[in-house]
Amino acid sequence: MKHLTKQEVKNVIDGKRTTERIPNLCSFWVRPDSFEERKQEMQVWRDHQVYDIDVCEMHMPSVSTGTQEDPEYCWLPAGKTTAAQGALDSCIYIEDWEDTEFVNEMFEKFPSADSPSLLQDKPLDHSKYIVGQWFYCLFERHWSIRGMENALTDFYLYPEEVHRLYQKLTDFYIRAMERAKEEYNVDAIFTSDDIGTQTGPFFSLEFFRTFFKPYYKQMIDKAHELGIHFWLHTCGNVEPFLEDFIEIGLDVIHPIQKYTMDEKEIARKYGGRICFLVGFDVQRIIPFGTPNEVAIEARYLIETFSRPDGRFMMTMGNGSTRDWQKESLQALYDEIAKGDAISQAQ
């Protein structure tokens, strides 16, 4: 199996499919370090698999510590906060939005996306589709500095501060997108915002339209102005937001998480209007299923989402853990390589 070309992947996303198989992006989430004692084995295996994109990593600022080349490259004023303790989503770096001196300094000294720390030299295979990628966009960035509980109440108690933060982040990301296009000629931007839970969204549709949709639209519009696609990873059940995402032009959504949404219903209602980067289940099937069970599930997803015009790619639902078995991963790759009945009938 040969990797797909840049244009072939673009065609799939744009609904102009010409390929015999769907794009295989599984290796994006297969991280050899996570396999611990099997790290070297999995690195060798991963390096020998077809991977239909190449990734330009975009290095976002840390919360409060700059880089050696740019000490001011951090979201909060350098040296003005201490490391928070506890679980990731309970760390609080902004204790109180009403601390106006600190908050105003934060916004005045917001990091610059022109920093040399944003993009670092990496050889890319420009015969492939190039994705400029970073994790944590709006909500994830918000709770990473306010803590989850505070972030969720901010929408009620401090809406103006949320809007101010999200606009500053959006302005930063837009400039970062421009640089990724100018310096690495990326074909897409891929970012993340987990705004869904296992049973439904974190927010009402009203809140989504008030606090998220306007800023996503700015970023998506900028991507299209640059001639590139915009991809979004968002875990959980986000089905209530899909019409709005389609309306503002989101090109690719990941993962359509297993056990949170009905795949057949999602494919029926939204297929052909947005490209699904379908994530293979990482909670049950890939860690605990047999290779045959993995192959059966992969075939089910392929038959559910495949369309003559494309708008469907496959990957993992999230990052690898040490209990993933190489034989099961190989079964998934092999099933993707077979293509689908639609392409074979053309």
RODO-2510 file (C-alpha; in nm, 4 decimals, decimal comma):
residues 346
     n   res          X          Y          Z
     1     m     0,0000     0,0000     0,0000
     2     k     0,1443     0,3365    -0,1060
     3     h     0,0656     0,6582     0,0705
     4     l    -0,1890     0,8879    -0,0903
     5     t    -0,0727     1,2089    -0,2486
     6     k    -0,1457     1,5563    -0,1218
     7     q    -0,4084     1,6077    -0,3914
     8     e    -0,5769     1,2737    -0,3264
     9     v    -0,6276     1,3605     0,0409
    10     k    -0,7559     1,7062    -0,0524
    11     n    -1,0028     1,5463    -0,2908
    12     v    -1,1372     1,3175    -0,0194
    13     i    -1,1907     1,6108     0,2183
    14     d    -1,3521     1,8255    -0,0510
    15     g    -1,5909     1,5529    -0,1669
    16     k    -1,4074     1,4807    -0,4922
    17     r    -1,2715     1,1375    -0,4079
    18     t    -1,0533     0,9612    -0,6632
    19     t    -0,8868     0,7035    -0,4367
    20     e    -0,9437     0,3293    -0,4063
    21     r    -0,9120     0,3441    -0,0294
    22     i    -0,9801     0,5952     0,2429
    23     p    -0,6922     0,7947     0,3899
    24     n    -0,5181     0,6140     0,6775
    25     l    -0,4207     0,8552     0,9551
    26     c    -0,3955     0,6010     1,2381
    27     s    -0,0265     0,6644     1,3021
    28     f    -0,1048     1,0186     1,4192
    29     w    -0,2188     0,8688     1,7513
    30     v     0,0267     0,5772     1,7790
    31     r     0,2959     0,7119     2,0105
    32     p     0,5811     0,4679     2,0731
    33     d     0,6722     0,6248     2,4103
    34     s     0,3375     0,5143     2,5522
    35     f     0,4256     0,1459     2,5035
    36     e     0,7100     0,1679     2,7584
    37     e     0,9139    -0,1542     2,7346
    38     r     0,7798    -0,2084     2,3813
    39     k     0,8765     0,1411     2,2676
    40     q     1,1465     0,0371     2,0204
    41     e     0,9385    -0,2449     1,8758
    42     m     0,6410    -0,0137     1,8188
    43     q     0,8614     0,2617     1,6752
    44     v     0,9971     0,0202     1,4131
    45     w     0,6477    -0,1076     1,3381
    46     r     0,5030     0,2441     1,3086
    47     d     0,7833     0,3587     1,0807
    48     h     0,6976     0,0811     0,8348
    49     q     0,3262     0,1663     0,8101
    50     v     0,1589     0,3846     0,5520
    51     y     0,0696     0,7251     0,6928
    52     d    -0,1139     0,9513     0,4513
    53     i    -0,0209     1,2880     0,6041
    54     d     0,2804     1,4599     0,7521
    55     v     0,2549     1,6803     1,0618
    56     c     0,4030     2,0240     1,1266
    57     e     0,3940     2,0635     1,5045
    58     m     0,3010     2,4085     1,6308
    59     h     0,4477     2,4726     1,9763
    60     m     0,2051     2,6732     2,1848
    61     p     0,3166     2,8680     2,4940
    62     s     0,3192     2,6985     2,8320
    63     v     0,1067     2,8500     3,1062
    64     s     0,3668     3,0575     3,2880
    65     t     0,7181     2,9611     3,1787
    66     g     0,8755     3,1051     2,8657
    67     t     1,1351     2,9412     2,6439
    68     q     1,5093     2,9965     2,6339
    69     e     1,4818     3,1821     2,3058
    70     d     1,1748     3,3787     2,4158
    71     p     1,1290     3,4178     2,7961
    72     e     0,7968     3,5989     2,7418
    73     y     0,6453     3,3109     2,5405
    74     c     0,3828     3,2026     2,7960
    75     w     0,0112     3,2656     2,8413
    76     l     0,0421     3,4347     3,1802
    77     p     0,2964     3,6995     3,2842
    78     a     0,6322     3,5260     3,3248
    79     g     0,7304     3,4799     3,6874
    80     k     0,3947     3,6013     3,8222
    81     t     0,2427     3,2603     3,8968
    82     t     0,3560     2,9490     4,0783
    83     a     0,3142     2,5925     3,9626
    84     a    -0,0299     2,4666     4,0553
    85     q    -0,0686     2,1316     4,2284
    86     g    -0,3162     1,8512     4,1724
    87     a    -0,4931     1,6934     3,8785
    88     l    -0,4531     1,8628     3,5410
    89     d    -0,8075     1,9984     3,5289
    90     s    -0,7970     2,1266     3,8889
    91     c    -0,4845     2,3429     3,8543
    92     i    -0,5720     2,7099     3,8941
    93     y    -0,3374     2,9809     3,7688
    94     i    -0,5855     3,2698     3,7564
    95     e    -0,7416     3,2691     4,1002
    96     d    -0,9834     3,5541     4,0448
    97     w    -1,0882     3,7474     3,7351
    98     e    -1,1511     4,0424     3,9673
    99     d    -0,7773     4,0741     4,0290
   100     t    -0,7781     4,3411     3,7610
   101     e    -0,4109     4,4339     3,7926
   102     f    -0,2988     4,0773     3,7206
   103     v    -0,5622     4,0182     3,4518
   104     n    -0,4840     4,3403     3,2665
   105     e    -0,1131     4,2604     3,2776
   106     m    -0,1872     3,9151     3,1370
   107     f    -0,3715     4,0577     2,8390
   108     e    -0,1181     4,3384     2,7855
   109     k     0,1697     4,0889     2,7837
   110     f    -0,0084     3,8175     2,5886
   111     p     0,2476     3,6109     2,3944
   112     s     0,3198     3,6851     2,0310
   113     a     0,2572     3,4301     1,7596
   114     d     0,5588     3,5771     1,5814
   115     s     0,7805     3,4184     1,8454
   116     p     1,0575     3,1913     1,7114
   117     s     0,9350     2,9300     1,9591
   118     l     0,6114     2,8665     1,7675
   119     l     0,7601     2,6775     1,4739
   120     q     1,0785     2,4747     1,4780
   121     d     1,2623     2,3318     1,1810
   122     k     1,1440     1,9869     1,0818
   123     p     1,1822     1,8144     0,7446
   124     l     0,8414     1,7509     0,5903
   125     d     0,7374     1,5291     0,3019
   126     h     0,5582     1,7760     0,0775
   127     s     0,4377     1,5016    -0,1536
   128     k     0,1993     1,4336     0,1364
   129     y    -0,0800     1,6448     0,2754
   130     i     0,0733     1,8615     0,5525
   131     v    -0,1174     1,9294     0,8741
   132     g    -0,0178     2,2115     1,1097
   133     q    -0,1240     2,0858     1,4513
   134     w    -0,1579     2,1949     1,8125
   135     f    -0,3728     2,0779     2,1050
   136     y    -0,5928     2,2989     2,3300
   137     c    -0,7834     2,5702     2,1468
   138     l    -1,0512     2,7672     2,3362
   139     f    -1,2237     2,5756     2,6167
   140     e    -0,9260     2,3485     2,6821
   141     r    -0,6954     2,6494     2,7031
   142     h    -0,9505     2,8245     2,9267
   143     w    -0,9769     2,5451     3,1847
   144     s    -0,6019     2,4808     3,1771
   145     i    -0,5468     2,8201     3,3396
   146     r    -0,8665     2,8550     3,5425
   147     g    -0,9347     2,4940     3,6451
   148     m    -1,2366     2,3046     3,5166
   149     e    -1,4847     2,4099     3,7848
   150     n    -1,3973     2,7784     3,7546
   151     a    -1,4024     2,7645     3,3749
   152     l    -1,7516     2,6173     3,3705
   153     t    -1,8858     2,8853     3,6037
   154     d    -1,7039     3,1658     3,4177
   155     f    -1,9628     3,1507     3,1385
   156     y    -2,2243     3,2587     3,3932
   157     l    -2,0239     3,4804     3,6273
   158     y    -1,7607     3,6378     3,4020
   159     p    -1,8862     3,6298     3,0418
   160     e    -1,6973     3,9452     2,9424
   161     e    -1,3682     3,7977     3,0606
   162     v    -1,4372     3,4755     2,8689
   163     h    -1,5014     3,6718     2,5502
   164     r    -1,1871     3,8782     2,6045
   165     l    -0,9773     3,5647     2,6570
   166     y    -1,1250     3,3808     2,3586
   167     q    -1,0686     3,6773     2,1275
   168     k    -0,7062     3,7108     2,2375
   169     l    -0,6547     3,3387     2,1813
   170     t    -0,8244     3,3567     1,8425
   171     d    -0,6042     3,6467     1,7330
   172     f    -0,2963     3,4494     1,8410
   173     y    -0,4090     3,1361     1,6565
   174     i    -0,4913     3,3264     1,3396
   175     r    -0,1398     3,4680     1,3236
   176     a    -0,0010     3,1211     1,4024
   177     m    -0,2017     2,9806     1,1123
   178     e    -0,0648     3,2473     0,8813
   179     r     0,2909     3,1584     0,9792
   180     a     0,2310     2,7846     0,9348
   181     k     0,1116     2,8539     0,5818
   182     e     0,3868     3,1046     0,5018
   183     e     0,6770     2,9044     0,6443
   184     y     0,5726     2,5403     0,5946
   185     n     0,2999     2,5621     0,3306
   186     v     0,0595     2,3514     0,5349
   187     d    -0,2584     2,2167     0,3791
   188     a    -0,4609     2,2195     0,7022
   189     i    -0,4773     2,3257     1,0635
   190     f    -0,5734     2,0603     1,3201
   191     t    -0,6539     2,1637     1,6765
   192     s    -0,8522     2,0280     1,9701
   193     d    -1,1293     2,1310     2,2057
   194     d    -1,3048     1,8586     2,4043
   195     i    -1,6479     2,0150     2,4431
   196     g    -1,8426     1,6900     2,4747
   197     t    -1,8888     1,4309     2,7475
   198     q    -1,9783     1,0628     2,7054
   199     t    -2,3497     1,1484     2,7147
   200     g    -2,3772     1,4975     2,5668
   201     p    -2,2085     1,8359     2,5292
   202     f    -2,0659     2,0352     2,8167
   203     f    -2,2769     2,3313     2,7075
   204     s    -2,6171     2,4185     2,5749
   205     l    -2,6497     2,5121     2,2102
   206     e    -2,7141     2,8703     2,3238
   207     f    -2,3820     2,8798     2,5080
   208     f    -2,2022     2,7210     2,2145
   209     r    -2,3391     2,9884     1,9812
   210     t    -2,2538     3,2671     2,2247
   211     f    -1,9050     3,1709     2,3404
   212     f    -1,7586     2,9363     2,0779
   213     k    -1,9137     2,9673     1,7352
   214     p    -1,8016     3,3274     1,6620
   215     y    -1,4362     3,2480     1,7387
   216     y    -1,4312     2,9178     1,5530
   217     k    -1,5817     3,1007     1,2561
   218     q    -1,2988     3,3559     1,2595
   219     m    -1,0390     3,0779     1,2541
   220     i    -1,2179     2,8745     0,9883
   221     d    -1,2660     3,1824     0,7711
   222     k    -0,8940     3,2603     0,8025
   223     a    -0,8032     2,9022     0,7081
   224     h    -1,0162     2,9235     0,3954
   225     e    -0,8714     3,2649     0,3121
   226     l    -0,5280     3,0982     0,3285
   227     g    -0,6502     2,8182     0,1020
   228     i    -0,6274     2,5474     0,3672
   229     h    -0,8656     2,3213     0,5584
   230     f    -0,9585     2,3472     0,9262
   231     w    -0,9819     2,0266     1,1324
   232     l    -1,1162     1,9920     1,4868
   233     h    -1,0771     1,7134     1,7409
   234     t    -1,3520     1,7133     2,0000
   235     c    -1,4239     1,4117     2,2184
   236     g    -1,7654     1,3051     2,3378
   237     n    -2,1148     1,3579     2,2047
   238     v    -2,1167     1,6889     2,0132
   239     e    -2,3997     1,5991     1,7762
   240     p    -2,6108     1,9039     1,8788
   241     f    -2,3335     2,1303     1,7461
   242     l    -2,2735     1,9601     1,4097
   243     e    -2,5194     2,1712     1,2096
   244     d    -2,3532     2,4873     1,3392
   245     f    -2,0054     2,3550     1,2638
   246     i    -2,1171     2,2744     0,9099
   247     e    -2,2737     2,6204     0,8775
   248     i    -1,9456     2,7963     0,9603
   249     g    -1,7478     2,5755     0,7234
   250     l    -1,5606     2,3278     0,9449
   251     d    -1,3906     2,0916     0,7020
   252     v    -1,2989     1,7888     0,9152
   253     i    -1,4260     1,6669     1,2520
   254     h    -1,2756     1,3951     1,4706
   255     p    -1,3485     1,1410     1,6200
   256     i    -1,7280     1,0697     1,6181
   257     q    -1,6527     0,8877     1,9409
   258     k    -1,7727     0,5294     1,9755
   259     y    -2,0486     0,4705     2,2335
   260     t    -2,1320     0,8422     2,2532
   261     m    -2,3033     0,8894     1,9158
   262     d    -2,4924     0,6624     1,6759
   263     e    -2,2562     0,6212     1,3786
   264     k    -2,5253     0,5277     1,1300
   265     e    -2,7452     0,8212     1,2274
   266     i    -2,4524     1,0637     1,2119
   267     a    -2,3524     0,9330     0,8691
   268     r    -2,7120     0,9577     0,7465
   269     k    -2,7781     1,3104     0,8735
   270     y    -2,4439     1,4777     0,8056
   271     g    -2,2594     1,2625     0,5523
   272     g    -2,1477     1,4571     0,2473
   273     r    -2,1642     1,7939     0,4266
   274     i    -1,8504     1,7588     0,6397
   275     c    -1,5537     1,5233     0,6304
   276     f    -1,5528     1,2677     0,9118
   277     l    -1,2119     1,1719     1,0475
   278     v    -1,3547     0,8682     1,2220
   279     g    -1,1659     0,7562     1,5302
   280     f    -1,1409     0,3841     1,5992
   281     d    -1,2515     0,3024     1,9550
   282     v    -0,9632     0,3191     2,2026
   283     q    -1,1596     0,2527     2,5214
   284     r    -1,2694    -0,1065     2,4570
   285     i    -1,2043    -0,2551     2,1152
   286     i    -0,8397    -0,1756     2,0391
   287     p    -0,7072    -0,2560     2,3898
   288     f    -0,9277    -0,5567     2,4655
   289     g    -1,0596    -0,6898     2,1344
   290     t    -0,9025    -0,9675     1,9309
   291     p    -0,7486    -0,8862     1,5911
   292     n    -1,0567    -1,0406     1,4288
   293     e    -1,2903    -0,8232     1,6369
   294     v    -1,0850    -0,5187     1,5395
   295     a    -1,1138    -0,6099     1,1709
   296     i    -1,4912    -0,6547     1,2025
   297     e    -1,5316    -0,3138     1,3678
   298     a    -1,3076    -0,1482     1,1082
   299     r    -1,5174    -0,2976     0,8277
   300     y    -1,8359    -0,1760     1,0015
   301     l    -1,7019     0,1800     1,0164
   302     i    -1,5864     0,1696     0,6554
   303     e    -1,9252     0,0449     0,5356
   304     t    -2,1073     0,3001     0,7528
   305     f    -1,9169     0,6130     0,6513
   306     s    -1,7876     0,5446     0,2984
   307     r    -1,9316     0,7607     0,0232
   308     p    -1,8562     0,7793    -0,3490
   309     d    -1,7528     1,1445    -0,3061
   310     g    -1,5267     1,0822    -0,0042
   311     r    -1,5519     1,3010     0,3068
   312     f    -1,4349     1,0102     0,5234
   313     m    -1,0933     0,9230     0,6657
   314     m    -0,9884     0,6861     0,9440
   315     t    -0,7644     0,7182     1,2457
   316     m    -0,7651     0,6297     1,6158
   317     g    -1,0081     0,7915     1,8577
   318     n    -0,7247     0,9197     2,0762
   319     g    -0,3660     0,8576     2,1795
   320     s    -0,2162     0,5144     2,2379
   321     t    -0,1815     0,3453     2,5753
   322     r     0,0448     0,0578     2,6699
   323     d    -0,2370    -0,2019     2,6478
   324     w    -0,2773    -0,1631     2,2707
   325     q    -0,1641    -0,4768     2,0891
   326     k     0,0430    -0,4560     1,7720
   327     e    -0,1502    -0,7455     1,6157
   328     s    -0,4775    -0,5583     1,6617
   329     l    -0,3326    -0,2410     1,5134
   330     q    -0,2054    -0,4397     1,2168
   331     a    -0,5543    -0,5832     1,1645
   332     l    -0,6924    -0,2281     1,1534
   333     y    -0,4309    -0,1111     0,9016
   334     d    -0,4907    -0,4192     0,6864
   335     e    -0,8653    -0,3586     0,6772
   336     i    -0,8209     0,0042     0,5729
   337     a    -0,5847    -0,1090     0,2961
   338     k    -0,8587    -0,3255     0,1443
   339     g    -1,0585    -0,0195     0,0434
   340     d    -1,4352    -0,0348     0,0301
   341     a    -1,7105    -0,1691    -0,1886
   342     i    -1,7958     0,1780    -0,3184
   343     s    -1,4524     0,2425    -0,4649
   344     q    -1,4234    -0,1108    -0,6005
   345     a    -1,7551    -0,0732    -0,7825
   346     q    -1,6521     0,2481    -0,9569
***
